[in-house]
Amino acid sequence: MVAHPCYCLYIDPSAIENLAKAGVGNAQVTANQDKLLRRKRNAKEVSTEALVGTSTAGAAPRKVYDCGHQWEQRVEPVVRDEGGPAHKDDAVNNVYDYAGQVRDFFRNNLNRNSYDNLGSDLHLNVHFGENYNNAFWDGDELTFGDGDGDFFVDLTGSLDVVAHEFGHGVTQFTANLDYYSQSGALNESFSDVFGSAITQHVLGQDTGEADWLVGNEIMGPELYGEALRSMKAPGTARDHPTLGRDRQPDHMDNYYAGPDDSQGVHINSGIPNKAFYLVSTTIGTDKALLIWYHALQNLWPTAFFNNAVAVIVESARILTKDGQVPFGSTQTVRSAFKEVGLPR
């Protein structure tokens, strides 16, 4: 079976392609660059066992690089290192602060040291490319564009973006879910889960206060009021004449089986996303996250939706027995997946 390693974009390819078709700014350059980077990622050997930094195990120091609008990563020198003073550049400080919050959340709440659980350095690239409308995890580092200023704005300005991309690193070093079809949709869903849960935690929100939107914070003036995805109501996040509509289904009856988006990795993630939202509204996002994270460590690269349901239900049972989640959580998880048509 052909492996599909994760070159994981925050903004789904169909949205960028719609902007390119409309002749918006640098959108075609973004689309071309994304394809080039994906080809490079597919040819790149990246370990899923150890990418240990030079630091003491568990320290996970942050290293921020300014790409200077070049299409290159880790442009020397490091502009802000762990413990270094604030920089004059807001993008540098944003990504430094948000990466610290994400790192500390995993350490303090999930007992995980960095994305690989080995305390590896966090390499963070800002000002990547010219008006680049995306952010991504490419196997060993996080990279952020500035946006074009009209449709999307600086992607370092959102904690959710940083947490989402960091989450892809965590997935790579746990289940290493193949970035294609249902396993790829699970990969994207776990990152949406991490992004939403960490944002709620940092902001002190409960499930009713959270907006459950993905990408609303990076929308430029042309897209105010829109979002990329909705975990609460997949399919409703956007409907814009240029960006296009939200294609996410919220039930297996509407599952997307076409070739776009690596067979729907961003599109079909709406189905497990909705299940996570439903569980969170019953037992709380923090408890739901414990179940999902436990399950992630027991999945495998080619796992499909039905596999994930079985593992997540079993994780709920184990954590209920251990007293980490409330009684009834197993039934809550089953009910949530049944509501989105799983297993099937």
N, C-alpha and C positions, 0 to 999 in steps of 0.2 A: 504494500500500500504506500502511495506517495505521501510524504509528510508535508504539511503546510505550516511552517514556523510562523510565529506571530510577529508581523510588522503591523502594529496595532494602532490605527488612526482613531482619534477622538471623534472627528467629524466624518460621517459616513461618505463613501465615495460618490454615491448618487447625488448628494447635496452639492458637492464640489463640481461634479459633471454638469449639473443643471446651471450653476453659475457660469461655467465655461461656455455652455451652449448659448447663454444669453449675452456672451461677450463682456462679462463683468471683469473689469480690472485685470488682475494677474491670475485669475482663476484657472486658466488653461495651463499656466506655468506650474501652479500648485498641483493640478491633476497629473501633469507629466512627471513632476518631481516625485510624487507619491508612487507612481508606477516604477520609476527608476529605483527608488529606495526599496521597494518591495522585491524587485529582482535581486538587488544586492543582498538583502536579508535572506532570500531563499538560497543564495550561494554561500552564505557565511556560516561557518561552524561556530555555534555558541553553546557553551556548556549549560546543562540543566542541573549540574551537581555542585560546581564551585566556580565562582567568579570573585575570589577573595581580594579585597583591597589591601593596601599597604598598612592599614590601621590595625589597632588592637581589635580582636574579635569582639563584636557586639557594639562597637562605637558608631559604625555607619556614618562617617563624617560626610558633610555636604561639600561639594565642589561645583561652583557655578562658573560657566564659561560664556563669554559673549562672542557669538558667531559673527558679529559685525555685518549682518545681512549677507554673509557668504553661505553657500550651500555645503558647508563643512561643519563638523562637530568637534568639540574639544579644542577650539582655537585658543592657543596659549596667549597670555598667561591666565591662570585661574583668577577671576575678578573678585570672588568672595569665597573664602575658605571657612571651614568650621570654626566658629568662635570669632571670626573676623568682624570688623566694624561694618555698620550699614554703608551701603554704596549710594552714590548719587542717582543711580538708575533704579527706578521703581520696579522694573521687570526683574532685575537681579534680586532685589529685596523680597518681592512677592514670592518668587519661586523658592528662595532660601527659606522664608518663613513657613510657607505651606508645606514644603517637603519635610521640614522639621516637625510640623504638627502631624503629618501622616506617619512618619517614622516613629514618633513617640506614641501615637495611637496603637500601632501594631505592637510596639514593645510593651506598653503598659496594659493594653486590653486583651491582646491575643498572644502575648509572650513570644513575639517573633522579632528577631534582630535583622533588620533590613529586609529587602525583598527575598533574599536567598536564605535567610535565617543564619547567616554566617557573618553578619556585620559588614558586608561589602560597602565600599564607598558609593555615595549617591552622586552620579555625574549628571549635571543639569545644564542644558544648553538653551540659551535665550537668544532672541533676535536671529533665528534661523531663516535664511533666505530673504527674499524681497517680497513683502506683503504676503507672507506664507500663511494660508488659512487653515492651519492644523497644528496638532500636537501629536506626538507618538512615542511609543516604547518600541525599540528595535532589537531587543535581546539583551542589552546591557546598559542602556542609559535612556534618559528622558530628554525630549527635545520639543521646543515651543516656538511657534511662529508669532508674529505681531498682529496677524490679521490684516485686512485691507483697509480697515477704518470705517467702512461703509456697511458691509454685511457682517463682518466679524471683527472683533477687537482683540487686543492682546490676550493670548491664551494663558499667560501666567497670572492673570487677574482673577482666577477662579480656583478655589480650593478643590472643587469637584474635579476639575481637569487634572490637577496634580495627583489626587488620590486615585482617580480612574486609571491613569497611565501607570502609576506605581503598582496598582492592583494587577496589571498584566504581568509585571515582573514576579509578583507573588504566585500567580497562576503558573507561570513558566517553571518555577522551582518547586511546585507541588504536583498538580495533575498534569501540567504541560499540555493542556488541551489543544489539539490540532486546530489551526485557524481556518476552518472550512466547514460548511454545512452545520449540522446541529452541534458538534463539538465546538466549532467556532462561535456559534451563538451563545453557548454556555460560557465560553471565554469572555465574550463581551458582557454578558449578563453579570458575571461575577465582578467585573470591574465597575459596572453601574451600581451594583450592590455596595461595594467598598466606597465608591464616591459618595453615594447618598448617605450611608451610615456614618461615615466620618464627618461629613458636613453637618449632619444633624447633631452629632456628639459635640463638635467644636462650638456650634452655635447654641447649644443647650435646648434644642427643639425636641418636642415629642412628635408622634406620628401625625397628629392633627395639625400641628403648626408647620411641618415640613411641606414644601410644595411638590416634592417627588419629581421634579423636572430635571432633565439632563441637558446642559448646554445653554440654559437661558441667560447665564451670566456673561457669556461671550458674544451675545448678539449685538451687532452694531445698530446704528440709527435706522437703517433700512429694514431691520428685522425686530425692532423692539416689540415685546409682547409674544414673540415666538420662542420655541425651544427646539432642540433636536429630537428628544424622546421624552415620554412620560411613563414613569413606572406605575403610576396609579391608574392611568387610562391610556394604554398604548394605542396609537393611531390618531391621537388628538393634539399632539404637540405642536404641529405646524401645518399650515396650508397657505403657502405663499406663491404668488404667480412666478417668481423667479427661482426661489429656493426649492419649490416643490412641496408636496404634501408628505405627511408622516405615513409611512407605509407599514408600520408595525402592526401585526395582528395581536389580539389579546386572548386568542383561543386557537387551538389546533385545527378547528374547522376552517380557519382562514390562513393556515400555514403557507408561507411562500416557498415554492419548490423550484423557482427559476434559477438562472445562472448568475444574476447580478450579485454584487457584494459578497463574492466568494461563497455563493449559494446561501446568502441571507444572514451573514454573521451579525450585522447590526439590525437587520429587519426582524428576524425571528427571535432575537433576544428579548423582545417585548413579552413573549409568553412566560418564560421563567421570571422575568422582572415583575410581572403582575402577581405571580405566586408569592414572591418575596414580600411585596407590598401587603398582600392579604394576611400573611403570617405576622408581619410586623404590627399591623393594626390590632391584632389580638393579643400578642405576648410582648410587644415592644421591639423596636428595631435592634436594640443591643442584644437581646436574647435571640432574635431571629438570625442576627449576624453570627453568633456563636455556632448555631446549627450549620449555617452555610459554610463557614470557614472549616469546621470539623469535616464536613462532607468533601470540600475541595481537596483536602489532604488524603482522601480515600478514593478519588476518581482517577481516571487514566486517560491517555491522550485521545483515544477514539471513542470515548463515552458519548452516548447520544442522550436525548431527553429522558427516555424511559429509564436508562441506567442512572441518571442523575436523580430522578425521583426516588428510586429505590434506595440510593445511598443517603440522600437527604433525610428521608423518613427514618432510616436506621440511625443516622446521627442524632435525630431528635429523640429517639428511644434511648440511646446511650446517654445523652446529656440529661435526659429526664431522670434516669436511674442514678446518675451522679449528682443530682440536685442542682445542676447548673441552669436548667430551664424549667418552667413550671409544669406540673401535671396537666395533661391534656395537649401538650405541644405536639406529640406525635399525630394525634387526630387532627389538630389544626393544620399541620403540614399536609396531610392527606387531603383534607377538605379543600385547601387552597389549590393544590394541583388538579384536583377533580374539577374545580371551577374553571380552569383554563384548558380542560380536555386531556389531562395526562393522568396516568399513563395511557398510551394508545398503541 
